Amino acid sequence: MSNWQFISTEIEDRIGVITLNKPPANALSQSMIAEIGEALDAFEENNDVRVIVMHGEGRFFAAGADIKEFTGIKHGSEFADLARDGQRIFRRMETASKPIIAAIHGAALGGGLELAMASHIRIASENSQLGMPELQLGLVPGFAGTQRLPKLVGKSKAMEMLLSSESIKAPEAEKFGLINRTVPEGTHVEEAMKLAALVRHKGARSVQYIMELLQHAETDPIERGQEKEAVRFGDVFETKDAQEGISAFLEKRKPQFQDK
């Protein structure tokens, strides 16, 4: 893959891996966020990649935005543009046609948690800290944290987390739906890869349709969403993979999907 400055990428048996690597805390700078967007685009276009895992090198997943970068910004309009750039890339993640799994350890704070929330599935080691401390700096979240957090944990818990600036540990985050699963310390990448392995050999068309239909569930009335589901149900039935899946079920064997 390309030579990145703040991330690294690799492909392991149809799993695209993005590693955040900006010591000491993987603080999200504009350049780092841009690299994440470029890596995502590359994986989206690569037919050998079926699912993406993102994790952080070192002690943290991502412990926030790069605050030092803020000191070079002179006007509020520049700050707003910085937020819009990050929002665009995080929304690109959220609407990706391939699932993105965030493997969290150490801390996912501020922009780091916003990055995790833009992923589709979140797995965190049990001692991970997750929070939105922006008010401690006299700021507010800039990468759609105020929009995604209430959808995951509910308005009341989001209000508590945002106004208190206090972080929560992974077990509590799981209880409120902020993460999917808490795993033993040090196993977050391994467990994320195990989950990705369950996805990588599924039919690419079916996975793409699931990603599309779940977006409709978020934005459309149920009548429109279920009609789109019916259309995709018919579309996928005509694929060779559907016929293979049905045959494999009846013959009690594993299907061999060929994305046709």
C-alpha positions as CSV (number, residue, x, y, z in Angstrom):
1,M,0.0,0.0,0.0
2,S,1.0,3.7,-0.1
3,N,3.6,5.1,2.3
4,W,1.7,7.0,4.9
5,Q,3.2,9.3,7.5
6,F,0.7,8.8,10.4
7,I,-0.9,5.5,9.6
8,S,0.0,2.1,8.1
9,T,-2.1,-0.3,6.1
10,E,-2.0,-3.9,5.1
11,I,-4.3,-6.6,3.8
12,E,-4.6,-10.0,5.6
13,D,-6.8,-12.5,3.8
14,R,-9.4,-10.1,2.6
15,I,-9.2,-8.0,5.7
16,G,-7.9,-4.4,5.3
17,V,-6.1,-3.2,8.4
18,I,-5.5,0.5,9.2
19,T,-3.1,1.1,12.1
20,L,-3.0,4.6,13.6
21,N,0.6,5.4,14.3
22,K,1.3,8.9,15.6
23,P,3.1,8.7,18.9
24,P,2.6,9.2,21.7
25,A,-1.2,9.3,21.7
26,N,-2.3,9.0,18.1
27,A,-3.8,12.5,18.3
28,L,-5.8,13.2,15.2
29,S,-4.2,16.0,13.1
30,Q,-5.7,17.2,9.8
31,S,-3.0,15.2,7.9
32,M,-3.7,12.0,9.8
33,I,-7.5,12.3,9.2
34,A,-6.8,12.9,5.5
35,E,-4.6,9.8,5.4
36,I,-7.4,7.7,7.0
37,G,-9.7,8.9,4.3
38,E,-7.3,8.1,1.5
39,A,-6.7,4.6,3.0
40,L,-10.4,4.0,3.2
41,D,-10.9,5.0,-0.4
42,A,-8.1,2.6,-1.5
43,F,-9.7,-0.3,0.5
44,E,-13.1,0.5,-0.9
45,E,-11.8,0.3,-4.5
46,N,-9.8,-2.9,-3.8
47,N,-11.9,-6.0,-4.6
48,D,-9.5,-8.1,-2.4
49,V,-10.7,-6.3,0.7
50,R,-14.1,-7.3,2.2
51,V,-13.9,-5.8,5.7
52,I,-11.7,-3.2,7.4
53,V,-10.2,-3.2,10.9
54,M,-8.9,0.0,12.5
55,H,-6.7,0.1,15.6
56,G,-4.1,2.2,17.3
57,E,-0.4,1.5,17.8
58,G,1.1,2.2,21.2
59,R,-0.8,2.9,24.4
60,F,-4.0,4.4,22.9
61,F,-6.5,4.0,20.1
62,A,-6.7,7.8,19.7
63,A,-6.6,10.1,22.7
64,G,-8.2,13.1,20.9
65,A,-7.6,15.7,18.3
66,D,-4.1,17.3,17.9
67,I,-4.6,20.3,20.2
68,K,-1.2,21.8,19.2
69,E,-2.5,22.1,15.7
70,F,-5.3,24.4,17.0
71,T,-2.8,27.0,18.1
72,G,-2.0,27.8,14.5
73,I,-5.7,28.6,13.7
74,K,-6.5,32.3,13.9
75,H,-10.1,32.6,13.0
76,G,-13.3,30.7,13.8
77,S,-14.1,30.2,10.1
78,E,-10.8,28.2,9.8
79,F,-11.8,26.2,12.8
80,A,-15.2,25.5,11.2
81,D,-13.5,24.4,7.9
82,L,-11.3,22.0,9.9
83,A,-14.4,20.5,11.5
84,R,-16.1,20.2,8.1
85,D,-13.1,18.4,6.6
86,G,-13.1,15.8,9.5
87,Q,-16.9,15.4,9.3
88,R,-16.8,14.7,5.6
89,I,-14.2,11.9,6.0
90,F,-16.0,10.4,9.1
91,R,-19.3,10.5,7.2
92,R,-17.5,8.7,4.3
93,M,-16.5,6.0,6.8
94,E,-20.1,5.7,8.1
95,T,-21.5,5.3,4.6
96,A,-18.8,2.9,3.4
97,S,-19.9,-0.1,1.5
98,K,-17.6,-2.3,3.5
99,P,-17.9,-2.8,7.3
100,I,-15.3,-1.0,9.5
101,I,-14.5,-2.4,12.9
102,A,-12.7,-0.2,15.4
103,A,-10.5,-2.1,17.8
104,I,-10.1,0.2,20.8
105,H,-7.6,0.1,23.7
106,G,-6.2,2.6,26.1
107,A,-8.3,5.6,25.3
108,A,-10.7,6.9,22.6
109,L,-11.3,10.5,23.7
110,G,-12.7,13.5,21.8
111,G,-11.9,13.2,18.2
112,G,-10.7,9.6,18.8
113,L,-14.1,8.6,20.1
114,E,-15.7,10.5,17.1
115,L,-13.5,8.4,14.8
116,A,-14.6,5.2,16.6
117,M,-18.3,6.2,16.4
118,A,-18.0,6.7,12.7
119,S,-17.0,3.0,12.4
120,H,-19.7,0.4,12.1
121,I,-18.7,-1.9,14.9
122,R,-16.6,-1.1,18.1
123,I,-14.7,-3.6,20.2
124,A,-12.8,-2.4,23.2
125,S,-10.5,-3.8,25.8
126,E,-11.9,-3.8,29.3
127,N,-9.8,-1.0,30.7
128,S,-10.4,1.4,27.7
129,Q,-11.6,4.9,28.6
130,L,-14.1,6.5,26.2
131,G,-15.2,10.1,26.5
132,M,-15.8,13.6,25.1
133,P,-13.7,16.0,27.1
134,E,-14.0,19.0,24.8
135,L,-15.8,21.3,27.3
136,Q,-12.7,21.0,29.5
137,L,-10.9,23.0,26.8
138,G,-13.8,25.5,26.4
139,L,-14.7,23.8,23.1
140,V,-17.4,21.6,21.7
141,P,-17.0,18.4,19.6
142,G,-16.2,19.2,15.9
143,F,-16.5,15.8,14.1
144,A,-20.2,15.2,14.6
145,G,-19.8,13.8,18.2
146,T,-22.9,15.7,19.3
147,Q,-24.8,13.9,16.5
148,R,-23.6,10.4,16.8
149,L,-23.3,10.0,20.5
150,P,-27.0,10.4,21.4
151,K,-27.9,7.9,18.6
152,L,-25.7,5.3,20.3
153,V,-26.3,6.0,24.0
154,G,-29.4,8.0,24.2
155,K,-29.8,11.8,24.7
156,S,-29.7,11.7,28.5
157,K,-26.4,9.7,28.7
158,A,-24.9,11.8,25.9
159,M,-25.8,14.9,27.8
160,E,-24.1,13.6,30.9
161,M,-20.9,12.6,29.1
162,L,-20.6,15.8,27.1
163,L,-21.4,18.2,30.0
164,S,-19.4,16.4,32.7
165,S,-16.4,15.7,30.3
166,E,-16.0,12.4,32.3
167,S,-14.9,9.3,30.5
168,I,-16.4,5.9,31.0
169,K,-14.8,2.4,30.9
170,A,-15.6,-0.2,28.3
171,P,-18.1,-2.3,30.4
172,E,-20.2,0.8,31.0
173,A,-19.9,1.8,27.3
174,E,-21.1,-1.6,26.3
175,K,-24.1,-1.3,28.7
176,F,-25.2,1.9,27.0
177,G,-24.5,0.7,23.4
178,L,-21.5,2.9,22.7
179,I,-19.4,-0.3,21.9
180,N,-20.5,-3.7,20.8
181,R,-18.3,-5.8,23.0
182,T,-15.8,-5.6,25.8
183,V,-12.9,-8.0,25.6
184,P,-10.0,-8.9,27.9
185,E,-7.1,-6.5,28.0
186,G,-4.7,-6.9,25.1
187,T,-7.1,-9.0,22.9
188,H,-8.9,-6.1,21.1
189,V,-7.1,-6.6,17.8
190,E,-7.3,-10.3,17.9
191,E,-11.1,-10.2,18.6
192,A,-11.7,-7.6,15.9
193,M,-9.9,-9.8,13.4
194,K,-11.9,-12.8,14.5
195,L,-15.1,-10.9,13.8
196,A,-13.8,-9.6,10.5
197,A,-13.0,-13.3,9.6
198,L,-16.7,-14.0,9.9
199,V,-17.4,-11.4,7.3
200,R,-14.6,-11.8,4.8
201,H,-15.9,-14.9,3.0
202,K,-19.5,-13.7,2.8
203,G,-20.8,-12.7,-0.7
204,A,-19.6,-9.2,-1.5
205,R,-23.0,-8.2,-3.0
206,S,-24.9,-9.3,0.0
207,V,-22.6,-7.4,2.4
208,Q,-22.9,-4.3,0.2
209,Y,-26.7,-4.5,0.3
210,I,-26.7,-4.9,4.1
211,M,-24.6,-1.8,4.4
212,E,-26.9,0.1,2.1
213,L,-30.1,-1.1,3.8
214,L,-28.9,-0.2,7.2
215,Q,-28.3,3.3,6.0
216,H,-31.9,3.4,4.8
217,A,-33.0,2.2,8.3
218,E,-31.3,5.3,9.8
219,T,-32.6,7.9,7.4
220,D,-35.8,6.7,5.8
221,P,-39.4,5.9,6.9
222,I,-39.9,2.2,7.4
223,E,-42.2,2.0,4.4
224,R,-39.4,3.3,2.1
225,G,-36.8,1.2,3.7
226,Q,-38.7,-2.1,3.6
227,E,-39.5,-1.4,-0.1
228,K,-35.8,-1.0,-0.8
229,E,-35.2,-4.2,1.1
230,A,-37.7,-6.1,-1.1
231,V,-36.0,-4.8,-4.2
232,R,-32.6,-5.9,-2.9
233,F,-34.1,-9.2,-1.9
234,G,-35.1,-9.8,-5.5
235,D,-31.8,-8.5,-6.8
236,V,-29.6,-10.8,-4.7
237,F,-31.8,-13.8,-5.4
238,E,-30.7,-13.6,-9.1
239,T,-27.0,-13.9,-8.2
240,K,-25.0,-17.1,-8.5
241,D,-23.9,-16.6,-4.9
242,A,-27.5,-16.8,-3.7
243,Q,-28.0,-20.1,-5.6
244,E,-24.8,-21.4,-4.1
245,G,-25.8,-20.4,-0.6
246,I,-29.2,-22.1,-0.9
247,S,-27.6,-25.2,-2.4
248,A,-24.9,-25.4,0.3
249,F,-27.6,-25.1,3.0
250,L,-29.6,-28.0,1.5
251,E,-26.5,-30.1,1.0
252,K,-25.2,-29.3,4.5
253,R,-21.8,-27.8,3.4
254,K,-20.1,-24.5,3.6
255,P,-20.9,-22.2,0.7
256,Q,-18.2,-21.1,-1.7
257,F,-19.2,-17.6,-2.8
258,Q,-17.6,-16.2,-6.0
259,D,-19.2,-12.7,-6.0
260,K,-21.3,-13.5,-9.1
